Amino acid sequence: MGADDSVNEGRGATGKLVEAVVEEELPNALFRLTLADRTQVLAHVSDRRGHDFLRLLPGDRVEIRLSPYDDRRGRILRRVRK
């Protein structure tokens, strides 16, 4: 069990943390991301970020938590500074 696995957001099972690159902004606040292994993932901005203004553009690097149930879905936690 790694340090990332011990963080529980209070909502059941947690997925793993990975970095991705924003490829495209989609309707309904969804984003198409590409992981390091070139896997395409759909993700939305985290609930905690709903009150903060987080503008994401294609090419931005972000940290996401993949869903433990579907490895093609995720939640954007934060933008990674270059």
N, C-alpha and C positions, 0 to 999 in steps of 0.2 A: 504494500500500500504506500504510494508516494505522497508527497506533500499536497499535490493537486487533488488527490482523491479524498483527503480528509476534509476538504471544504465542502460543506453541505449547505445549500441555499435554503434549506428548510422545506423543500418540495420533493421529497423522494430521492430516487437515484440520480446520480450526477454522471455526466459524460466527461471525456478528457479535454483538456485545454490544448489548443493548437493555434498557430498563426496562419493567416490567410491573406490574400490580396483581393480587394474589391474589383470585380470585373464589370458589373452592370447594376444599376439601380432599377428595381422593378416596382410596379404598383403595390399599394398597401404596405409600404415601408419594408419591403423585402429586398434583399440584396443577393446577387449571384456572386459567389466567392470561389477562388481557386486555392486549394491547399498546395503544399510543397510537392506532393506526389501527383499533382495535376488533376486531382479529384475535384469535381464541381459540387458545390454545396449551396443550399438556400438557407439564408439566415435573416433574422430580424434583430432589431436593437433591443437590448435587455430592458426589462421593466424598470429597473433602477435608473436607467438612463432616460426614461420617459420625461423626467422633469428637467434634465440637463439638455442643452442644445448640442447635438452631436451631428455635424455635417460630414458626410462621407462622400468621397468622389472616387471614380475609377482610378485604380493605381494605389490607393491608400492601403497600408498594412494594418490589419486588425487582429485582436486576440478574440477567439471564439471558444465557446464550450459546445462540443458536439452532443447531440441528444444520445442518451444511452439506448434508445429504442430504434432510432433511425439514423444511420451514420451519414445521411445526405442532408440532414437538417441541423441547424445550430442557432445559437444566440450570441450576438455580438456584445462583448463585454467592454472593450475599450479600443481606442486607436493606438497603435504602436508608433512612437516617434521614430523618425529616420535618423 
